Amino acid sequence: MGGNHTRTLREQGQVCNPRIHQAIPLPPRILSNGTHDFDPTVIVLSFDGLRAEYLKRGTTPNFLSVANNGLTAQYMQPSFPTLTFPNHYSMITGLYPSSHGIVANMFFDPKYNQDFNYKIPDKSWDPKWWGGQPIWETAVHQNQKSAVIMWPGGESERPVRPTYHVRYKSNNPVLEKMETLLKWIDLPKEERPTVMAAYISEIDNAGHSNGPDSKRCQRALGEVDAALGVLLEGLRARNLDKVINLMLVSDHGMSYVTPAQCIYYDDYIDTSDLLLEESLQPHLGIRTKSTKRTLEIYQQLKSAQLKDNLPFRVYKKEEIPARYHYSDNDRIAPVVVMADPGYVMTRRDMGLDVVGVHGWDHESEDMRAIFMASGPSFPPLPVNPLTSDPGTNVDDDGVDGLEKLSESINNSLPPFENVELYEIIARTVGLQIAKGSTDGLHDGYLAKPC
């Protein structure tokens, strides 16, 4: 994939299509379902590990219904590294990981002389780790209410918290999350949140343990789609499917790996003085207590790669190509070893304990994420802007109909970066975006509140 996909849509010249803009109506500031008034409202559902290609398998009728009744992108490009915590926080702040500070799922901060570990609350929820302004905080600052279900960063003890918050529990079923969203929607207007975000992990869990093409992953995809159907039916029953904006996104994709694709870096270097080796897997961050030792390891790995044409690249932090947006933060290791897509950096005694992995180059096809949305801010385009094909109706019978639809939906919007999501959410509910966030997508495609 070419480097042009790392630019915002505005930089690509994609946001000023007058034909598309003229076809999108502007919704009123207050909407009604016939019995109750609603301020512009958005629900954002993030499906961890949902690769864009999954929706072409013909087994997700509810996802495809959202796509067919709104807007969808060919894919959404994650930020590097394509890991869960950095990308969820990028989506919700509009900042790259090097700017918001969550540079990996685990990392070391030399200023604090402490490590961040996403699995340990005492090492992850302190507000000192979390930079930028998440969308739920933007909402509260501007006198709107927000609600968060298990989204990474939502439990941070920042001065401004979401109005409502459900703490992370590994066994919290997706159906329960949908029911919680509907309960929030049923609150009186003065108590009802206008920005809601929920994190859903089932697909990622199945992809890691059994692989992206496994029966378990397919089952998880079906279970999540069915739960989405409960939410959609709940919105329809309340006459809110044309009132509330619904956005479906993911943080990254997934690739199948085998032990044959492991690169055992302890074959090439002495690992005894490395700090926090597992922080960037499938890559490797090199940090030691000595700058001299770090540079020695850099030279050893560089020489080994060149000698044997090994499937990785070795960079000093300042050498990392600009397209990664991954060099301007002390939490990034001084030396970064990037495994080629499909390969994993590990030690012989660690091996590989999963069959599905992510984290690679954000431009890799398997890492592509999803974006689709419906509601008053996302009216469907009358004609496909790229193919001039009206597409396939979601009511087509059977799997063949779903397969036809899944082949036709990914053409409404060109690919865009996930750091643009923050502005999209903000504009759908009339929020002013925080200074420094990335912009670009909204102006040419989305209807906005008056």
N, C-alpha and C positions, 0 to 999 in steps of 0.2 A: 504494500500500500504506500502511496506517495506521501511526501511530507506535507502536502497541502491540507490534509485532513487534521493537522494539528492546529490550524488557525480557526478563529471564530468565524461564524457565518457572515458577520459583517465584513470581515477581512476577505472572505471568499467572494464578496459581492452578491450574496444570496438573499439578503434581507429586504430588498427594495423592489420586489416584483409587483408592479401596480395591479396586474390582473388578479393576483391572489389577494392583495390587500383590499381591493374594492369588493371582493366577494365575501368578506368577513364582516358581519354586522357588529355594532357596538352594543353590548348589553346595558341595561339600566343599572344604576348604582344599587338599588334594592330590588331583589327578585322575590317572587312568591310562588309557592306550590299550590295556591288556591285557598289555603287556610292560614298559613303563617308566612311572615316576611323573613327573608334571609339576606344578610349582607353577603357580598361575594365570598365564596368559601372554596377551599381546595383541600383535597385528601391526596397525599403522596404515599404510595406503597412501593417499598423497595424490596425486590426479591433477590436476595444474595445469591450470586453464582448463576443467574439465569442468562445463559449465552444467547445472543440474538438469534442464532440458528435454531434454537429449540422451538421457536414459534412457527417454524416451517414444517413441523412434524405432523400437523393435522390432528393434534390431540388436545388443543387448548381453545375450545369454542368461546369461552368467556373473555379471554385475552383478545381474541380476534374480533369479538363483538365490540369491544372498546375501540379497537383500531378502526373498524369499519364505520363507526359512528363519530369519529373525531379525527385527530391527526396522529401520525406515527412517523418515526424517522427510520431510514434504512438501517441505522444503528446509532447508538450513542457511544462515543469514544471515552473510555475511562482515563484517569490520570495515572501517571507512573509513580510508584509501583502499583500494579493492579491487585491490590490487597484490600481487604474489607474496611478496616478503620480509616485509612487515608482517603479512600474514595467516598465513603459515606459522608465524611466531614467536608470533602471538596464539594459534593453535590449540594450540601446544605449551607455552605458559606460563600461559594463562588470563588474560592481560592485554591491554588495548587498546594499539594502537601508541603512543599518547601516554604510556603507563605503562612499556612495555618499551623504548622508545627507537628502534625501527626504524620511523620515521614515514613512510618511502617507500622505494623501491628505491635512490634517490639523494637525499642531503640534505646540508646544511651544519650543522656544530655550531659556534656562536660561542664556546663555552667552549674548545674545542680549536683553533679557527681552522682546521679541517680539514673536508674533505668525505668522505662515505661513498659508495662506488660499488660496487654489488653485483657488477659485472662485473670488478672489480680486487681480487684477494685481499689485496694490501697495504693496500687502503683499506676492507676490510670484515671481516676476521677478528680484528682486535684486540678483546679482551674488553671494552674500554672502551665499545664501541658497544652491547653486548648486555646489557640489564637483565633482571630477573626470574629465575626458575629454570625452565629447560626440563625436561620430564618425564624425559628420560634422566638428568639430574643428580639429580632427586628420587629416582629409582630407586637410583642409586649411593650417595647419602647414606643410604639405608635398606637397604643391604646386598643390593640386587638388581642384576643385570647388565642392561645396556642395549646396544642396537645400532642404528646409524643409517646409512642409505644416502642420502647427498646432500641431506639435509633442510637448508634454510637455517638457519644458526646452528650446525649440527653441527660445523663446522670451526673455530669460534671457540676460541681458545687460552685457554679458561677454566680455573681451577684444577681443576675436576672435569669430566672428559671422559666421553663414552660408552665403555663397555667395549670395544666393537667399532665401527669406523667405516670407511665407504667414501667416499673423497673424491669431489668432484664432477668428472665428465667429461661433456662435452656429447654424446659419441657412445656413451655406455654404454647398451646396449639394455635395454628393460624386461624381456625374458625373462631376461637375466643377473641382474637384480635379484631376480626370483622364485627363481631357483636359489640365490642367495646366502642368501635367507631360509630356504630349506629346509635348506641346509648348517648354518646356525645352530641350527635346530630339532633337527638330528641330533647336536649336540654332547652330551657327557655332562652329566648333570643339574647337576653342580657348575660347569660351564663355560657352560651354556646361558643366553642372555638371556631375561628375562621381559617386557621392553618392547622392541619392535622398530618402527622407523619408516622408511619409504622414500618418497622423492620421485620422481614420474614426470612427465616433461615433454612427451611426444609430442603429446598432444591440444592443449596450449597452443601449441606450435610450429606445428602445422597451422592452428589457428584464427587466429593472427597473420598467417601468410603467405598463406593462401588464404580465410579467412573461416569463420565457424561453420557455414555451410550448404554448404560446399564438399565435393566428392568426396574431397579429400585429408583433410579433417577426419573424414569418415565412415570412411575407411580407417584413420586413426589410432585412431579409437574401436574399430574392429573388431580391430586388432592388439593394443591394450591389453587388450581383453576376452579375447582368446585367451590372452594371457600370464597374465591372472588365472585363466583356466581351468587352466593348468598348476599354479599354486599350489594351487587348490582340489583338483585331482586328487592332488597331492602330499600334501595333508593327509588326504584320504580314504584314500589308499594306506597311510598310517601310522596310520590309525584315530584321527586327531586332529581331525576336523571338528567333533566335539562336545566337544573338550577345550580347544582354543586359540580365543581370541576374535579375530575378524577385523573390522576397522573400515575402511570405504572412505569417504573424504572428498575434498573439493576446496576450493580456496582462493577461488575466484571463478568467474564465468561469462565470457561473451565476447559482444561486439556487432559487427555489420558496419558499417563506415564507408566513406565515399567522400570525395574532395577537396571535394565540395560541402558537407560537414559540418565543414569546417575553419573556425576563427575565427582570423584572422590578427591577433594582438594588436599587431604592429608597425605596423598601420594606425592605431593609437590612441595609442601611447606610443613614446618613444625607449627602445630596449632596450640601449643601449651600456653602461649601468652596472648591469645586472641580474646577479646571481650565480646560477649553477647553474640556468639557466632550465628545463632538461629534467627537473628533479627530480620533478615531480608530474604529468606528462602522463598523462591528457588534460586535467588542470587546470594551473594555473600558480601557483607560489609566488613572491611578490615579495619579494626581499631585496636591498638595496643597502648600500653602506658608510655611508649617511647616513639617519638617521630622517626628516629633512625631505624628502629625495628620495623615500623610500618612500611617505610620505603624499601627496606630489604625484601619484605614479603611481596611488595608490589613488583619489584624487579624479578623475583623468582617466578611468580605467576605469569608475568609478561613473557619471560623467556620460555617457559614451558608451553604457553599457548602458541607462540611463534614456531617453536621447534616441531611440535606435533600437530599443529593446526587444530587445536582443541576447540570445542564448541562453546566458547565464552569469550568475553571481551573484558579487559582490565583497564580501569580508569582511575586516575587521581580525581578527587571530587571536582576540581576546577576544569578537568578535561571532559567531563560528561557533556555530550552534545546538547545544545540549547533546546532541542525539541522535547527533551524529557522534563524540562523545568525542574531540575533536581540537582542543584548544586549550591544554592544560596541559603544554607542553614547549617549550624554547627551540629545539629542532631544527625545529619547525614554523615556516614563514616568517611574518613579521609581517603580511603580507597574502596571503590565499589567494583565487584566482579559480577558482570551481568551474564547469566547463562542464556544461550540462544533458546528461542522458543522450543519447548518440548524437552529441555534438559534441566536437571536439578543439581545444584551444588550441595554436597553433603559429605559427611565423614564416613569412613568404613564402619565405625562402631555405631553410627546412627542409622545408616541405611535409608530406606524409604518406607514409611508406614501408611501411606495413602496411595490411591491409584488415580485420583483426580487432583490436579494442581492448577493454581493460577499465580499471578504475580509478574508475568513476563511483560515484554515490550507492549505498551498501550496501543500500538498500531498493529499488533498481531491479530489476525482474523478471529482466532479462538477466544480472544479476550474481549471481543465486542459485546457491549451491553445493549439494553433495550430502552426505548422511550416511546410511549404512546399515551394519549390523553384524550378525554372527551369532556363535554360540558360547555357552558356558554362562552368560555374563552377559547375553545378549541373546536369550532364548527368544521365539519368535514369539507374538504375542497370539492367543488362541483365536478371538476375534471382533474384527473391525475396530472400534475404539472410537468412530470418528466416523461410520461408515456402517452398522455392524452387518452388514456383508457379509463372508462368509468369504474373498472374493477369488478369484483365478484361479490354478490350479495351474501351476507352471512346466513341467510335462510336456505342456501343450497343444501340439498339433502345429503346426509352421510359423510363419511371421511373424505371421499373424493371432493365434495364441495368445500370442506375445510381446507384441504390441501390446495385447491385452486385459490381460495381466499388468502391463505398464508403466503402464497407465491406473489400475490398482487398487492398486498397492503404496504410493503416496505418501500414505497415510492413517494409518499407525500412530502417528506422533508429530507433534505440532504443530511449526511452525517454531521454531528456537532459534538463538541467537547462537553463533558459533564459539569465543568465549572460554570457553564451557562445556565444550569438548572436553577440556581439560586434566584437569578433575575426573573426567570419564567414564573416561578412560584410567587415572587413578590409582586409582579405586575398583575397577576390574575386576581389578587385581592387588594390592589391599590396601595401597596407599600412602597415607600421610597427605599431604594437599595442602599446598603452600607457602602461607605467610601472604600474603593479599592477592589470591589468585586468585579468579576468578568461580565461583560455584557455582549449583546450581539444578536440573539435569536428573536427576541420579541417583536421588534417593530414591523417586520414584513409579513408575519404569519398569524399572530395571535390577536384576537379581539381583546380589548382591555376595558376595565370599568370606567365609566364616565366620571 
